[in-house]
Amino acid sequence: MARYTFNLPDIGEGIAEAEIVAWHVKVGDMVEEDDQLADMMTDKATVEMEAPVSGKVLEVAGEVGDTISIGSMLVVLEIEGDPDEVDDSSQEAAAPAPKAETVEERIEVETSDASDADDAMAADPAPPAKAEPTPAPTPAPVPKQEAKVLASPAVRKRAEDLGIDLTQVKPADGGRIRHGDLDQFIAYDSGGIEAPGKRRASEEVKVIGLRKRIAQNMAAAKRNIPHFSYVEEVDVTELEHLRAQLNDQRGDRPKLTMLPLLITAITKTLPDYPMINATYDDEAGVVTRHGSVQLGMAAQTDSGLMVPVIRNAESKNLWQLAREILRLAEGARDGKLKSEELSGSTLTVTSLGPLGGVATTPVINRPEVAIIGPNRIIERPMYVKGTDGVERIEKRKLMNISISCDHRVVDGYDAASFVQDLKRLIEGPARILAG
């Protein structure tokens, strides 16, 4: 028997170190060649490290949350034969393809996930009349089909913490269960406001992996960037009418949400405001004003915030944007986004969908210099002047748009002017479709 040291290989992209986010083995375990040893995080993506040989685990590099350098020991194995005869090509090869953390796509994309139930099982035929009567075999129990419940992972987690059976919760809109439906269930269906809340035990959670990187990035952004925010109310009634008309004519194309329309309006407004679509290198003291728009979409996931990037968003039409949003959403949900799909953004849009609230003050995605946050759409009565010049009260759909900017690069006047031009385009949406 001999000792074989498996060192952390070069995982590309100029990475000098990686963080241990999960161990799949422990000291004393037997592993086969290609068995998964550990998950290592590099920049918002996780790389699976596999055993190059079969053997017994003698040592591991550290605990979850520790950072180790490229080329240093990851695992020591006890193997049969001479370790010098083991093929070390795995240690020199390029890194395994990175996989993104499994995520919940927070950007609202309308997809249909309903499915039909299977056909009922046919009844067993009766035994032949002349046969000697024998006890009929007991039929195998048919698994009970549970009602399909549509709810986000965040809602499911909250329901689990509260001890609520989601099959007993009736959604207000007859479709997906939301947090408001849980509040309604707690207040009325589960015994009223006098029902005691479920006590949860205290726990310590180590900040590792994507959560740790988010903490570092957010702290660096707030520490280094002098933020200011500006919020304006926008009437999206006509934009919603346009969206409905386009969806009626979409054919086999994906259904449009509000996001592709907003992105198109943003990219059409940006050429007059190059200081918004920019990145700032603090150390070099250089601002790069980008010609193309690499648009990040901030999305809340099970592991934390991720920002998939739509490449060259200004060159895509509404349907292409809808397809790309759907592709990135599915890739994020399935954990198949590559690291290059999660980096290189020049401007970010962040949306909390129906939870958007009245207004937000989003944190800039460094090294970008601005981030835009559309908020929740609400219906409200407004005075509207008709073609005859007479003001009338109408029900309108309104949405606040927030923007946070880096005051070192973007002046308040420029940010306000950008949002006002964006507002005019949104409120006159026919121009969004113009070339």
C-alpha positions in Angstrom: 0.0 0.0 0.0 1.2 3.5 -0.7 0.2 7.1 -0.2 -1.1 9.2 -3.1 -1.5 12.9 -2.8 -4.1 14.5 -5.0 -3.4 18.3 -5.4 -6.0 20.8 -6.3 -5.5 21.2 -10.1 -5.5 24.4 -12.2 -9.2 25.2 -12.7 -8.6 27.9 -15.2 -9.6 31.6 -15.5 -6.4 32.7 -13.7 -7.8 31.3 -10.4 -5.2 31.1 -7.6 -7.3 29.6 -4.9 -10.7 28.0 -4.3 -13.1 27.6 -1.4 -14.3 24.2 -0.1 -18.1 24.4 -0.1 -18.9 20.7 0.3 -17.1 17.4 1.1 -18.5 14.2 -0.3 -16.0 12.0 1.5 -14.4 11.8 5.0 -11.3 10.2 6.4 -11.6 6.4 6.3 -14.0 6.3 3.3 -13.2 4.0 0.3 -13.5 5.8 -3.0 -13.4 4.5 -6.6 -11.8 6.3 -9.5 -14.1 9.2 -10.7 -16.0 9.3 -7.4 -16.9 12.8 -6.3 -14.6 14.1 -3.6 -15.5 17.8 -3.0 -17.1 20.9 -4.5 -14.8 23.9 -4.9 -16.2 27.4 -5.5 -14.5 29.8 -7.8 -16.2 33.1 -8.6 -20.0 32.2 -8.4 -19.6 28.7 -9.9 -19.0 25.4 -8.3 -16.4 22.9 -9.6 -16.8 19.2 -8.8 -13.5 17.5 -8.0 -13.3 13.7 -8.7 -11.0 11.0 -7.5 -8.2 10.3 -10.0 -7.6 6.8 -8.5 -9.3 4.3 -6.2 -8.2 4.1 -2.6 -8.9 4.9 1.0 -9.1 8.5 2.2 -6.3 9.2 4.7 -6.4 13.1 4.9 -8.5 15.9 3.6 -7.4 19.5 3.1 -9.7 21.3 5.5 -13.2 22.1 6.6 -16.1 23.5 4.6 -15.5 27.2 4.2 -11.7 26.9 4.1 -9.8 28.3 1.1 -6.8 26.4 -0.4 -4.4 27.3 -3.1 -4.1 25.8 -6.6 -1.5 23.0 -6.5 -1.8 22.3 -2.7 -3.0 19.1 -1.2 -6.7 18.4 -1.5 -6.9 14.7 -0.5 -4.4 12.0 0.5 -5.4 8.5 -0.6 -4.0 5.1 0.4 -3.7 3.1 -2.9 -2.4 -0.2 -4.0 0.8 -0.3 -6.0 3.4 2.4 -6.7 2.1 6.0 -6.7 4.7 6.9 -9.3 3.0 4.7 -11.7 -0.4 6.4 -11.3 -1.4 8.6 -14.3 -1.2 12.2 -13.0 -2.7 13.7 -16.1 -5.8 14.5 -14.1 -3.8 16.9 -12.0 -2.5 18.8 -15.1 -5.7 18.7 -17.1 -8.0 21.7 -17.4 -10.6 22.0 -14.8 -13.9 20.1 -14.9 -16.7 22.1 -16.4 -18.1 24.4 -13.7 -21.7 24.1 -12.7 -23.7 26.9 -11.2 -25.3 26.5 -7.8 -28.8 25.1 -8.0 -31.0 28.2 -8.0 -34.5 29.5 -8.0 -35.1 32.0 -10.8 -36.6 35.1 -9.2 -37.2 37.1 -12.3 -40.8 36.5 -13.2 -41.1 34.4 -16.3 -44.5 33.1 -17.3 -44.3 29.4 -18.1 -46.8 26.6 -18.0 -45.9 23.7 -15.8 -49.3 22.0 -15.5 -49.5 18.4 -16.5 -52.3 15.9 -17.1 -52.9 12.9 -14.8 -52.3 9.4 -16.1 -55.3 7.3 -17.3 -57.1 5.2 -14.8 -55.9 1.6 -14.4 -58.1 -0.9 -16.2 -60.0 -3.4 -14.0 -58.6 -7.0 -13.7 -60.5 -9.5 -15.8 -62.8 -12.0 -14.0 -61.4 -15.6 -13.6 -62.8 -18.3 -16.0 -66.2 -19.7 -15.0 -65.1 -23.4 -14.9 -61.9 -22.8 -12.9 -61.8 -24.0 -9.3 -62.6 -20.9 -7.2 -59.3 -19.5 -5.8 -58.8 -16.5 -3.7 -58.3 -13.4 -5.9 -54.8 -12.0 -5.6 -54.7 -8.8 -3.6 -54.1 -6.0 -6.0 -51.1 -3.8 -5.5 -52.0 -0.5 -3.8 -52.2 2.3 -6.3 -50.1 5.2 -5.1 -52.3 8.2 -4.3 -51.6 11.1 -6.6 -51.0 14.2 -4.6 -52.5 17.4 -5.8 -49.9 19.5 -7.6 -49.1 22.6 -5.7 -47.5 25.6 -7.5 -45.3 27.6 -5.1 -41.8 29.1 -5.2 -39.1 27.5 -3.0 -39.2 30.5 -0.7 -42.9 30.0 -0.1 -42.4 26.2 0.4 -39.6 26.9 2.9 -41.7 29.3 4.9 -44.7 26.9 4.9 -42.4 24.1 6.2 -41.1 26.4 8.9 -44.7 27.3 9.9 -45.9 23.7 9.7 -48.4 24.5 7.0 -49.6 21.8 4.5 -49.6 23.6 1.2 -52.3 21.3 -0.2 -54.7 23.0 2.4 -53.9 26.5 1.2 -56.1 28.0 -1.4 -54.3 30.6 -3.6 -56.1 33.9 -4.1 -55.7 33.9 -7.9 -56.4 30.1 -8.2 -52.9 29.4 -9.4 -49.5 29.8 -7.6 -49.5 30.1 -3.8 -47.8 33.2 -2.7 -46.7 34.7 0.7 -50.0 36.6 1.0 -51.9 33.3 0.7 -49.9 31.9 3.7 -50.7 35.1 5.7 -54.4 34.6 4.9 -54.2 30.9 5.9 -52.4 31.7 9.2 -55.0 34.5 10.1 -58.1 32.5 9.3 -57.8 28.9 8.3 -55.4 27.7 10.9 -57.2 29.0 14.0 -57.0 32.8 13.7 -54.6 35.3 15.2 -54.7 33.6 18.6 -53.0 30.5 17.2 -49.5 30.3 18.7 -46.6 30.6 16.3 -44.2 27.7 15.8 -41.0 28.3 17.8 -37.8 27.7 15.9 -34.6 26.6 17.6 -31.6 28.9 17.4 -28.9 27.8 15.0 -25.5 28.9 13.8 -25.0 28.9 10.0 -21.5 29.1 8.6 -21.3 31.7 5.8 -19.6 29.8 2.9 -19.7 29.5 -0.8 -22.0 31.8 -2.8 -23.4 33.4 0.4 -19.9 34.3 1.5 -19.0 35.9 -1.9 -22.3 37.8 -1.9 -21.4 39.2 1.6 -17.9 40.2 0.4 -19.2 41.8 -2.8 -22.0 43.7 -1.1 -19.7 45.0 1.6 -17.1 46.1 -1.0 -19.8 47.8 -3.0 -21.2 49.8 -0.1 -17.7 50.5 1.3 -16.2 51.7 -2.0 -19.2 53.2 -3.9 -20.9 56.4 -2.8 -24.5 55.4 -3.7 -27.4 57.7 -4.4 -30.8 56.6 -5.5 -33.6 58.2 -7.6 -37.2 57.0 -7.9 -39.9 58.0 -10.4 -43.5 56.9 -11.0 -44.3 55.6 -14.5 -47.7 54.9 -16.0 -47.4 51.5 -17.7 -51.0 51.1 -18.7 -50.3 51.5 -22.4 -47.2 49.3 -22.2 -49.4 46.6 -20.6 -51.9 47.0 -23.5 -49.0 46.6 -26.0 -47.7 43.5 -24.2 -51.2 41.9 -24.3 -51.5 42.7 -28.1 -48.1 41.2 -28.8 -48.9 38.1 -26.9 -52.1 37.6 -28.8 -50.0 37.5 -32.0 -47.0 35.6 -30.7 -47.7 32.2 -32.3 -45.2 29.7 -31.1 -42.9 32.3 -29.7 -42.5 32.6 -25.9 -45.0 34.6 -23.9 -43.8 38.2 -23.2 -43.4 39.3 -19.7 -42.8 43.0 -18.8 -39.1 42.5 -18.6 -38.2 42.3 -22.3 -40.2 45.5 -22.9 -38.4 47.3 -20.1 -35.0 46.1 -21.3 -35.7 47.3 -24.8 -36.7 50.7 -23.5 -33.6 50.9 -21.3 -31.2 50.0 -24.2 -32.9 52.5 -26.5 -32.4 55.2 -23.8 -28.8 54.4 -23.0 -27.0 55.8 -26.1 -27.7 59.4 -24.8 -26.3 58.5 -21.4 -23.0 56.6 -21.8 -22.1 57.3 -18.2 -24.8 54.9 -17.1 -23.6 51.8 -19.1 -20.1 51.9 -17.6 -17.7 50.2 -15.3 -15.2 51.8 -12.9 -11.7 50.4 -12.2 -11.0 51.8 -8.7 -7.3 51.0 -8.7 -6.5 52.3 -12.1 -8.9 55.2 -11.8 -10.4 54.5 -15.2 -14.1 54.6 -16.3 -14.9 52.4 -19.3 -18.0 53.5 -21.2 -19.3 50.4 -23.0 -20.7 50.5 -26.5 -22.7 47.3 -26.1 -25.1 46.5 -23.2 -24.2 43.3 -21.3 -27.3 43.3 -19.2 -27.2 41.5 -15.8 -30.5 40.2 -14.4 -30.3 40.0 -10.6 -32.1 36.9 -9.5 -32.7 35.5 -6.0 -31.7 31.9 -5.6 -31.7 29.2 -3.0 -28.0 29.9 -2.4 -28.3 33.7 -2.7 -28.1 36.4 -5.4 -26.9 35.5 -8.9 -26.6 37.7 -11.9 -27.0 35.9 -15.3 -26.0 38.2 -18.2 -27.8 38.9 -21.5 -25.1 39.5 -24.0 -25.5 42.4 -26.4 -29.0 43.2 -25.2 -29.3 46.2 -27.4 -29.1 44.0 -30.6 -31.9 41.7 -29.6 -35.6 42.2 -30.4 -38.4 41.5 -27.9 -38.8 37.8 -28.8 -35.1 37.2 -28.7 -34.9 38.8 -25.3 -37.8 36.6 -24.1 -36.1 33.5 -25.3 -32.7 34.5 -23.7 -34.4 35.3 -20.4 -36.2 31.9 -20.5 -32.9 30.1 -21.4 -31.0 31.8 -18.6 -33.8 31.1 -16.1 -34.0 27.4 -17.0 -30.2 27.1 -16.9 -30.1 28.8 -13.5 -32.9 26.5 -12.2 -31.2 23.4 -13.5 -27.8 24.5 -12.3 -26.3 24.5 -15.8 -25.1 28.1 -16.1 -21.4 28.5 -16.9 -19.2 31.0 -15.1 -19.0 33.2 -18.3 -22.8 33.5 -18.2 -22.6 35.0 -14.7 -19.9 37.6 -15.3 -19.1 40.6 -17.5 -22.2 42.7 -17.0 -22.1 46.4 -17.7 -25.5 47.3 -16.2 -27.9 45.4 -14.0 -31.7 45.2 -13.7 -33.0 43.9 -10.5 -36.7 43.0 -9.9 -38.6 41.4 -7.0 -41.6 40.8 -9.2 -44.9 41.0 -7.3 -42.9 41.5 -4.0 -41.3 44.6 -5.5 -42.8 47.1 -3.0 -43.4 50.8 -3.6 -39.7 51.6 -4.1 -36.3 50.1 -3.7 -32.7 51.4 -3.3 -30.7 48.6 -4.9 -27.0 48.1 -4.3 -24.7 48.5 -7.3 -23.2 45.4 -8.8 -19.5 46.4 -8.7 -17.6 47.4 -10.9 -20.7 48.7 -12.6 -21.8 52.3 -11.9 -25.6 51.9 -12.0 -28.4 49.5 -11.3 -32.1 49.8 -12.3 -35.0 48.4 -10.2 -38.5 48.3 -11.6 -41.0 47.9 -8.7 -44.5 46.4 -8.3 -47.2 47.4 -10.7 -50.3 48.7 -8.9 -53.7 50.1 -10.1 -54.7 53.5 -8.9 -57.2 56.2 -10.0 -55.6 59.1 -11.8 -56.6 62.3 -13.5 -56.0 61.8 -17.2 -56.5 64.6 -19.8 -58.4 63.5 -22.9 -58.0 64.7 -26.4 -60.7 67.2 -25.7 -58.6 68.7 -23.0 -60.9 67.7 -20.2 -59.4 65.8 -17.2 -61.2 62.6 -16.2 -60.5 60.0 -13.5 -59.4 56.7 -14.9 -58.0 53.5 -13.4 -54.3 53.3 -14.5 -51.5 50.8 -13.9 -48.5 52.5 -12.2 -45.0 51.4 -11.4 -42.1 53.1 -9.7 -38.7 52.8 -11.3 -35.6 53.1 -9.0 -32.0 53.7 -10.0 -28.9 53.6 -7.8 -25.8 55.2 -9.2 -22.1 55.6 -8.3 -21.8 59.3 -7.5 -18.1 59.3 -8.5 -19.1 58.6 -12.1 -22.8 59.6 -12.5 -24.2 63.0 -11.5 -27.7 63.3 -10.0 -28.9 65.4 -12.9 -27.8 62.8 -15.5 -29.5 59.9 -13.5 -32.7 61.9 -13.2 -32.6 62.9 -16.9 -32.0 59.3 -17.9 -35.1 58.1 -15.9 -37.3 60.9 -17.3 -36.4 59.9 -20.9 -37.0 56.3 -20.0 -40.4 57.2 -18.6 -41.4 59.1 -21.8 -40.5 56.0 -23.8 -42.4 53.6 -21.6 -45.5 55.8 -21.5 -45.4 56.1 -25.3 -44.6 52.5 -26.0 -45.1 52.5 -29.8 -41.6 53.9 -30.0 -40.2 50.8 -28.3 -41.0 48.8 -31.5 -39.5 51.4 -33.8 -36.1 50.6 -35.3 
